[in-house]
Amino acid sequence: MNQESNADPKLTIRLEHFVECQTAIDALFREAQRSTGADKAFRQFLDVGIRFSNLSVFNSMLVAIQRPGAVAVGSRIKWAGIGRTIKPGAPPLLILWPFGPVAYLYEYSDTEGDEIDGAQANLLFAEGQPPPTCLEHLIKAAGGYDIVVDYSDRLGPLSAGLAHAAISQAGRVQGKKPRPAWRILLNGNLDAPSTFATLAHELGHIYCGHLGEGPNAAWPGRRHLLGEAEQELEAEAVSHIVCQRNGIRTRSAEYLASHVNRVDLDRISIFSIYEAANRVESRTHRVAPGARKSMAQEPISFPELFPAI
């Protein structure tokens, strides 16, 4: 925590709350490592963020915490729409919902009625290519955190992009301390899917705190807590989650599998990965405006357990 955030009690409280959530989620990850093994636990936690693609990454995390091993989740209305009812006394799962402030979902095992096979699940599982303006929205929104994205035709084929700290011009007013700012440089020769994946990776570095604390204490700085290998693993995990949820196939899974045993997973923050992925994806406009006006329109999320998906 820097001196600027220490001087503002609100920012101090914001960072303390962030750290409390981080500690709680990462404690679950440490316990999973002890019970199932480090490699398996890491892959399982990433799969949760990918699995429930109709929910935000953060809400996917809330579902996983409340119901480990959940198969499918949906609202009472949505379950009724496919011939299933909620069992009496079944406990609902709480997620955050716009203007809610919360919404109630129910897991498949808490319902009864018509059977759901893989083909039916596939019809309810919404996934596709991100809209053409997705990248533009992401870049524009990143500017709200003083992140500037540029392209270069001089980067070689082995260099997809990089992120580094910069000086915010907004902070040079009346002698105030400059706000933290960053610049991302992308290889201008990449195709659209590769550009999206690379930008998600570089934003993962920034939002995970690898380059310092966020403006107005949006996230804590963690650059001195991780080695280069751990930082790369976290950033690629962010990109993997976001790309998979947005219909972009990459080789991230292979990359993560080859590196997961080479890093100290006790230093990895699953919460920071989830939070960063949520921050990236919330800028992608993956769902068209007005597409989810009510819980009745929310599709049920089925994981990869169903072969047809």
Protein Blocks (a to p, Z undefined) as FASTA:
>chain_A
ZZklmmpmklmmmmmmmmmmmmmmmmmmmmmmmmnojklmmmmmmmmmmmmmmbcfklmm
mmmmmmghiabdcdfklmmmnopacdehiacdddddehilpccdddfklggcjdddfklm
mmmmccddddfklmmmmmmmmmmnopacdddfkbcfklnbdcdddddfklmgghiacddd
ddddddfkbcfklmmmmmmmmmmmmmnopnoccehhlaccfklmpcfklmmmmmmmmmmm
mmmmnopacfklmmmmmmmmmpcfklpcfklmmmmmmmmmmmnomacghklmbfklpccd
ddfklmkZZ
